[in-house]
Amino acid sequence: MEGLIVNFVKDVAINKPLLAYTFFFINSVLQILFPPYPGDTIIVFQGYLSLEGILNPYFLLFNILVGTVLSSIFLYYLGYAHGDKVLNNNFINKYFKINKIYRLNKWFEKYGSLIVILGKFTPGFGSIAFIAAGIFKLPPVRTIIS
């Protein structure tokens, strides 16, 4: 079964590289915007295709970085522009205690963008970290770079 999948992915990358690059871009965006999305599994194929020389590893890396950065910027500005609505949302308040949200704000005040960096390595927290950074108005450039 895995042989069929590998051959299919390889065939698409060889015959329609633009489709492959587009798919991997969308994969990187979905990985940030929708954390349950199993993007790490697809990263294995990206590594394989670049190692085999089928796709350009530099363009693939650039493609993935652009998708990740753009989706992170979107989440940051979502929190920045709609932070008050998020904090006052009944659904959010039902599942997240408001004192814990403000404790997170104190962490951001104390550690700044380091929270965002650590969030990227904590499953499911990376996206929340960018939204929270926007809500608590962390400096945008430092936050996005992290």
HELIX and SHEET records of a PDB file:
HELIX    1   1 GLU A    2  ASN A   15  1                                  14    
HELIX    2   2 PRO A   17  LEU A   33  1                                  17    
HELIX    3   3 GLY A   39  LEU A   51  1                                  13    
HELIX    4   4 PRO A   57  LEU A   87  1                                  31    
HELIX    5   5 ASN A   90  TYR A   95  1                                   6    
HELIX    6   6 ILE A   98  TYR A  111  1                                  14    
HELIX    7   7 LEU A  114  LYS A  120  1                                   7    
HELIX    8   8 GLY A  126  ILE A  135  1                                  10    
HELIX    9   9 PRO A  140  ILE A  145  1                                   6    
END                                                                             
